[in-house]
Amino acid sequence: MPLKKSPLAPAAFPSFPEIAGVRFACGNSGMRYKSRDDVMLAEFAPGTTVAGVFTKNSMPGAPVDWDRKILSNGTARGLVVNAGIANVFTGTAGVRTVEETAAAAARLLSSTPEQIYIASTGVIGDPVPTEKITGLLPRLAETLSADGGETAANCILTTDTFAKGAVGTARIGETEVTIAGFAKGSGMIAPDMATMLAFLFTDAAIPANALQSLLSETNEKTFNCVTVDSDTSTSDSVLLFATGQADNDLPESYDDVVLHDFKRALKDVMTNLAQQVARDGEGASKFITVTVTGAESDASAKTIALAIANSPLVKTAIAGEDANWGRVIMAVGKSGEKADRDRMSLKIGGVLIAENGGRASSYREEDVTPYMKGREIEIEVDVAVGSGSAFAWTCDLTHGYIDINADYRS
């Protein structure tokens, strides 16, 4: 049964542009989902460069191992994604699935297997019926289309309640380029590079080494600031493909001034997608932004922000619309990072609640109670030991999270 759409979802999927040099096709393999597409094939123009970041979970799936191995080649001709079975903890059989899938796609796209990227999402530990993927690929290759972005975004979902897409434009020199992407993720979300996959596409011409630097830096400030349940997936992958079809002047390096606007647009698109993942957290009813300032370093601030964002006690209080601010103080303390108890301050919705080691004299709970009933909650903490700052995006924790995960395989 389809899950009820998150109340935090955008009004609609964006108008997904055709990206020169990218084509999509989707179909149903029947491996788990019987009435919806669950395998996506993407084709990229010859010369497409690629960058990737992957999970730091020490139990990665076979697709992650494969993508890491081929990433140094720097080029891509295709991408195959399946939803429903994650190809994780599947032993040598899972490795063969990846190798056979890459080989089958390579034959269809006139490339080498080392130019085919693979991603999977779904149940961990179930064997993957390889032939259901490889047998479907020839039909997908015959139906590749430049306007299939929204269909592809829907094809890769699992417990998501809506497809997540974002689009941006930028200038590289005198040339306008487009960036578009889609992501999936709803539970098992705490990227450390959920079950989270994100795929980004641009018609810009950017060398692979510069593209990798762009993605790695931007990922740290976007997807790595999201958490739903503190569980880092075994399949997390973010891939960025640059087809070069815009024919812009080729940047000399990551630091080239012509990439300034592209960096801005890439961050906007990835921020949009990351926030949509949090807005679709399993059972979510509220979107939460945690901002930490005054920390010993930016890294310390991020650790504190994630400690707050991951706290079940903080998240359930927000679900219950209870301004139980002591739980936030607790989460700061459990982070293990430096914080000055007697100088730090806390605000919720801009209302000063605590400062100088105690409850603020101006605070009245009735000032923040109406705010807690809203869909968007902002928590601000200044730990008063330095100049480091960071933020995290998350959602509340409701009974819906239990319902979804208790029944995930049934």
C-alpha positions as CSV (number, residue, x, y, z in Angstrom):
1,M,0.0,0.0,0.0
2,P,1.4,3.4,-0.9
3,L,2.4,5.6,2.0
4,K,0.6,8.8,2.7
5,K,2.5,11.7,1.2
6,S,4.5,13.7,3.7
7,P,2.8,16.9,4.8
8,L,6.2,18.6,4.4
9,A,6.5,17.7,0.7
10,P,6.9,20.4,-2.0
11,A,3.7,21.3,-3.9
12,A,5.0,19.5,-7.0
13,F,8.0,18.0,-8.6
14,P,10.0,20.7,-10.5
15,S,9.9,21.0,-14.2
16,F,12.8,18.7,-15.0
17,P,14.8,20.0,-18.0
18,E,16.3,17.9,-20.7
19,I,20.1,17.8,-20.1
20,A,22.0,17.5,-23.3
21,G,23.9,14.2,-23.3
22,V,21.6,12.5,-20.8
23,R,18.8,10.0,-21.5
24,F,16.6,7.9,-19.1
25,A,14.5,4.8,-19.3
26,C,12.6,2.9,-16.5
27,G,10.8,-0.4,-16.2
28,N,9.5,-3.0,-13.8
29,S,11.6,-6.1,-13.1
30,G,9.2,-7.8,-10.8
31,M,11.9,-8.5,-8.2
32,R,9.9,-6.9,-5.3
33,Y,7.5,-4.3,-6.5
34,K,4.8,-5.7,-8.9
35,S,3.0,-2.6,-10.0
36,R,5.6,0.1,-10.5
37,D,9.0,0.8,-12.2
38,D,12.0,-0.3,-10.1
39,V,14.9,-0.3,-12.5
40,M,16.4,2.8,-14.1
41,L,18.9,3.0,-17.0
42,A,20.6,6.3,-17.8
43,E,22.8,6.9,-20.8
44,F,25.5,9.6,-21.0
45,A,27.2,11.1,-24.1
46,P,30.8,10.0,-24.8
47,G,33.3,12.1,-22.9
48,T,31.0,12.6,-19.8
49,T,33.0,13.1,-16.7
50,V,31.9,11.8,-13.2
51,A,32.4,12.5,-9.5
52,G,31.1,10.5,-6.6
53,V,31.0,10.3,-2.8
54,F,29.9,7.2,-0.9
55,T,28.9,5.8,2.4
56,K,31.5,5.5,5.2
57,N,29.5,2.6,6.6
58,S,32.0,-0.4,6.9
59,M,29.4,-2.8,5.4
60,P,29.0,-1.2,2.0
61,G,27.0,-2.9,-0.7
62,A,28.6,-4.4,-3.8
63,P,27.5,-1.5,-6.0
64,V,29.3,1.0,-3.7
65,D,32.5,-1.1,-4.0
66,W,32.2,-1.2,-7.8
67,D,31.6,2.5,-8.2
68,R,34.6,3.3,-5.9
69,K,36.8,1.1,-8.0
70,I,35.9,2.6,-11.3
71,L,35.6,6.2,-10.2
72,S,39.3,7.0,-10.8
73,N,38.7,6.4,-14.5
74,G,36.8,9.7,-14.5
75,T,34.4,9.0,-17.3
76,A,30.9,7.5,-17.5
77,R,28.6,6.2,-20.2
78,G,25.8,4.8,-18.1
79,L,24.0,4.3,-14.8
80,V,21.8,1.4,-13.6
81,V,19.8,1.7,-10.4
82,N,17.4,-0.8,-8.9
83,A,15.0,-0.3,-6.0
84,G,13.6,-2.9,-3.6
85,I,16.6,-5.0,-2.9
86,A,19.8,-3.3,-1.9
87,N,22.5,-5.8,-2.9
88,V,24.2,-5.5,0.5
89,F,25.7,-8.3,2.4
90,T,25.1,-10.6,-0.5
91,G,28.6,-12.1,-0.8
92,T,30.1,-13.1,-4.1
93,A,26.7,-13.4,-5.7
94,G,26.2,-9.7,-5.2
95,V,29.5,-9.0,-6.8
96,R,28.5,-11.1,-9.8
97,T,25.2,-9.2,-10.0
98,V,27.1,-5.9,-10.3
99,E,29.6,-7.2,-12.8
100,E,27.0,-8.8,-15.0
101,T,24.7,-5.7,-14.9
102,A,27.6,-3.5,-15.8
103,A,28.6,-5.8,-18.7
104,A,25.1,-6.0,-20.0
105,A,24.6,-2.2,-19.9
106,A,28.0,-1.7,-21.5
107,R,27.1,-3.9,-24.5
108,L,23.9,-1.9,-25.0
109,L,25.6,1.5,-24.7
110,S,28.7,0.7,-26.7
111,S,31.0,1.3,-23.7
112,T,33.2,-0.7,-21.3
113,P,31.8,-2.1,-18.0
114,E,34.1,0.3,-16.2
115,Q,32.1,3.2,-17.5
116,I,28.8,1.9,-16.1
117,Y,27.8,3.0,-12.6
118,I,25.6,0.8,-10.4
119,A,23.4,1.7,-7.4
120,S,20.8,-0.3,-5.4
121,T,18.4,0.5,-2.6
122,G,16.0,-1.6,-0.5
123,V,16.1,-4.6,1.8
124,I,19.6,-5.6,3.0
125,G,20.7,-9.3,2.8
126,D,18.1,-10.5,0.2
127,P,19.7,-12.2,-2.9
128,V,19.3,-10.1,-6.1
129,P,17.7,-12.0,-9.0
130,T,20.3,-10.7,-11.5
131,E,18.5,-11.9,-14.6
132,K,15.5,-9.7,-13.7
133,I,17.7,-6.7,-14.1
134,T,19.9,-7.8,-17.1
135,G,16.8,-9.2,-18.9
136,L,15.1,-5.8,-18.6
137,L,18.0,-3.7,-19.8
138,P,17.6,-4.3,-23.6
139,R,14.0,-3.0,-23.5
140,L,15.1,0.0,-21.5
141,A,17.9,0.8,-24.0
142,E,15.3,0.9,-26.8
143,T,13.1,3.4,-24.9
144,L,15.8,5.9,-23.7
145,S,14.5,9.5,-23.7
146,A,15.9,12.9,-22.8
147,D,12.7,13.9,-21.0
148,G,12.5,11.0,-18.6
149,G,13.9,12.8,-15.5
150,E,10.7,12.8,-13.4
151,T,9.9,9.2,-14.3
152,A,13.5,8.2,-13.2
153,A,13.1,10.1,-9.9
154,N,10.0,8.1,-9.1
155,C,11.5,4.8,-10.2
156,I,14.2,4.7,-7.5
157,L,12.0,5.3,-4.5
158,T,11.5,2.8,-1.6
159,T,9.7,4.1,1.5
160,D,9.8,7.7,0.1
161,T,6.4,9.4,-0.1
162,F,7.4,11.7,-3.0
163,A,10.0,12.0,-5.7
164,K,12.7,14.6,-4.9
165,G,14.0,16.8,-7.7
166,A,15.8,20.1,-8.0
167,V,17.0,22.3,-10.9
168,G,19.4,25.2,-11.3
169,T,21.3,27.2,-13.9
170,A,24.7,28.9,-13.8
171,R,27.2,30.6,-16.1
172,I,30.7,29.3,-16.9
173,G,32.3,32.2,-18.7
174,E,29.8,33.3,-21.3
175,T,27.9,30.0,-21.4
176,E,24.8,29.2,-19.5
177,V,24.7,25.6,-18.1
178,T,22.0,23.6,-16.4
179,I,22.2,21.4,-13.3
180,A,19.4,19.0,-12.4
181,G,19.2,16.1,-10.0
182,F,17.0,13.8,-8.1
183,A,17.4,11.9,-4.8
184,K,15.7,9.2,-2.8
185,G,15.8,8.8,0.9
186,S,13.3,8.6,3.8
187,G,14.7,6.3,6.5
188,M,18.2,5.0,7.4
189,I,19.4,8.6,6.8
190,A,22.6,9.9,8.4
191,P,24.9,10.3,5.4
192,D,28.6,10.1,6.4
193,M,30.5,10.7,3.3
194,A,20.5,7.0,3.9
195,T,19.1,4.6,2.4
196,M,20.0,7.6,0.3
197,L,20.9,7.9,-3.3
198,A,21.3,11.1,-5.3
199,F,22.2,11.7,-8.9
200,L,23.1,15.0,-10.4
201,F,23.5,15.9,-14.1
202,T,24.9,18.9,-15.9
203,D,25.6,19.8,-19.5
204,A,28.7,21.7,-18.4
205,A,32.2,20.6,-19.5
206,I,34.3,20.1,-16.3
207,P,37.4,17.9,-15.8
208,A,36.8,14.9,-13.6
209,N,39.3,16.1,-10.9
210,A,37.7,19.5,-10.6
211,L,34.2,17.9,-10.6
212,Q,35.2,15.6,-7.7
213,S,36.5,18.6,-5.7
214,L,33.2,20.4,-6.4
215,L,31.1,17.5,-5.3
216,S,33.1,16.6,-2.2
217,E,33.1,20.1,-0.8
218,T,29.4,20.7,-1.5
219,N,28.3,17.4,-0.2
220,E,29.9,18.2,3.2
221,K,27.7,21.3,3.4
222,T,24.5,19.7,2.1
223,F,23.8,15.9,2.3
224,N,26.1,15.4,5.2
225,C,24.0,17.9,7.2
226,V,20.9,15.7,7.0
227,T,19.8,13.1,9.5
228,V,16.5,11.3,10.0
229,D,17.4,8.5,12.4
230,S,21.2,8.6,12.8
231,D,21.6,5.4,10.8
232,T,24.2,5.6,8.1
233,S,23.1,3.4,5.2
234,T,25.2,0.8,3.5
235,S,24.3,2.1,0.1
236,D,24.7,6.0,0.3
237,S,25.9,7.3,-3.0
238,V,25.9,10.7,-4.6
239,L,27.1,10.8,-8.2
240,L,27.5,13.9,-10.4
241,F,27.8,13.5,-14.2
242,A,29.0,16.3,-16.5
243,T,28.3,15.7,-20.2
244,G,30.2,18.6,-21.7
245,Q,27.5,19.3,-24.2
246,A,27.2,23.0,-23.3
247,D,30.6,23.5,-24.9
248,N,31.7,26.1,-22.3
249,D,35.3,27.1,-21.9
250,L,37.0,24.3,-20.0
251,P,37.9,25.3,-16.4
252,E,41.6,24.9,-15.7
253,S,41.0,23.7,-12.2
254,Y,38.6,23.6,-9.3
255,D,39.8,27.0,-8.2
256,D,39.2,28.6,-11.6
257,V,37.2,31.8,-11.2
258,V,34.9,30.7,-14.0
259,L,33.4,28.0,-11.7
260,H,32.3,30.5,-9.1
261,D,28.7,30.7,-10.3
262,F,28.6,26.9,-10.9
263,K,29.6,26.3,-7.3
264,R,26.7,28.5,-6.1
265,A,24.2,26.7,-8.3
266,L,25.4,23.2,-7.4
267,K,25.1,24.0,-3.7
268,D,21.6,25.4,-4.2
269,V,20.5,22.2,-6.0
270,M,22.1,19.9,-3.5
271,T,20.7,21.9,-0.5
272,N,17.2,21.6,-2.0
273,L,17.5,17.9,-2.4
274,A,19.0,17.4,1.0
275,Q,16.2,19.3,2.7
276,Q,13.6,17.3,0.7
277,V,15.1,14.1,2.1
278,A,14.6,15.4,5.7
279,R,11.1,16.6,4.8
280,D,10.3,13.0,3.7
281,G,11.7,11.4,6.9
282,E,9.7,8.3,7.7
283,G,6.6,9.4,9.6
284,A,7.7,13.1,9.6
285,S,5.3,15.9,10.5
286,K,7.8,18.7,11.2
287,F,11.0,19.9,9.4
288,I,13.7,20.9,11.9
289,T,16.7,23.2,11.4
290,V,19.4,23.1,14.1
291,T,22.0,25.9,14.1
292,V,25.0,25.9,16.4
293,T,27.3,28.8,16.8
294,G,30.1,29.7,19.2
295,A,31.8,26.3,19.0
296,E,35.4,25.5,19.2
297,S,35.5,24.7,15.4
298,D,33.1,24.2,12.6
299,A,33.6,20.4,13.0
300,S,32.7,20.6,16.7
301,A,29.6,22.7,15.9
302,K,28.5,20.0,13.4
303,T,28.9,17.3,15.9
304,I,26.8,19.2,18.4
305,A,24.2,20.0,15.8
306,L,23.9,16.4,14.8
307,A,23.7,15.3,18.5
308,I,20.7,17.5,18.9
309,A,19.1,16.5,15.5
310,N,19.6,12.8,16.3
311,S,18.2,12.9,19.8
312,P,15.0,10.8,20.0
313,L,14.0,12.8,23.1
314,V,14.4,16.1,21.2
315,K,12.6,14.7,18.2
316,T,9.7,13.2,20.1
317,A,9.2,16.4,22.1
318,I,8.9,18.3,18.8
319,A,6.5,15.7,17.5
320,G,4.4,16.3,20.6
321,E,4.7,20.1,20.2
322,D,6.3,20.3,23.6
323,A,8.9,23.0,24.2
324,N,10.9,20.7,26.4
325,W,14.1,22.6,26.0
326,G,16.0,20.7,28.6
327,R,16.4,17.9,26.1
328,V,18.3,20.2,23.8
329,I,20.7,21.1,26.7
330,M,21.1,17.4,27.3
331,A,22.0,16.7,23.7
332,V,24.6,19.5,23.7
333,G,26.2,17.9,26.7
334,K,26.2,14.3,25.4
335,S,28.0,15.4,22.2
336,G,31.3,15.3,23.9
337,E,32.3,18.7,22.4
338,K,33.3,21.8,24.3
339,A,30.5,24.0,25.5
340,D,30.4,26.6,28.3
341,R,27.4,25.6,30.4
342,D,27.4,29.0,32.2
343,R,27.5,31.2,29.1
344,M,25.7,29.3,26.4
345,S,22.3,30.3,25.1
346,L,19.3,28.6,23.5
347,K,16.5,29.9,21.3
348,I,13.5,28.1,19.7
349,G,11.7,30.0,17.0
350,G,13.8,33.1,17.8
351,V,12.5,33.1,21.4
352,L,15.3,33.2,24.0
353,I,14.8,30.3,26.4
354,A,18.0,29.8,28.3
355,E,21.2,31.8,28.9
356,N,24.1,32.1,31.3
357,G,23.5,28.7,32.9
358,G,19.8,28.8,33.4
359,R,16.4,29.7,32.1
360,A,16.2,33.2,30.7
361,S,14.3,35.6,33.0
362,S,12.3,36.9,30.0
363,Y,11.1,33.4,28.9
364,R,7.5,32.4,29.2
365,E,6.5,29.0,27.7
366,E,3.3,30.5,26.3
367,D,5.6,32.6,24.0
368,V,6.8,29.5,22.2
369,T,3.8,27.1,22.5
370,P,2.0,28.4,19.3
371,Y,5.3,28.1,17.4
372,M,5.7,24.4,18.3
373,K,2.4,23.7,16.5
374,G,3.9,24.8,13.1
375,R,5.5,22.6,10.4
376,E,8.9,24.3,10.5
377,I,11.0,24.4,13.7
378,E,14.2,26.3,14.2
379,I,16.6,25.6,17.2
380,E,19.5,27.9,17.8
381,V,22.3,27.2,20.3
382,D,25.4,29.3,21.0
383,V,27.8,27.2,23.1
384,A,30.1,30.3,23.8
385,V,33.6,28.8,23.4
386,G,34.7,29.9,20.0
387,S,33.7,31.0,16.5
388,G,32.8,27.6,14.9
389,S,29.3,27.2,13.4
390,A,27.3,24.5,11.6
391,F,23.7,23.4,11.0
392,A,21.8,20.2,10.6
393,W,18.4,19.4,9.0
394,T,16.2,16.7,10.4
395,C,12.5,15.8,11.2
396,D,10.5,14.9,14.2
397,L,10.1,11.3,15.4
398,T,6.5,10.1,15.3
399,H,4.7,6.7,15.6
400,G,4.6,6.7,11.8
401,Y,8.4,5.9,11.8
402,I,7.7,2.7,13.9
403,D,4.8,1.7,11.7
404,I,6.8,2.0,8.5
405,N,9.8,0.2,9.7
406,A,8.0,-2.5,11.6
407,D,6.2,-3.5,8.4
408,Y,9.0,-2.8,5.9
409,R,9.5,-6.3,4.7
410,S,5.9,-7.5,5.0
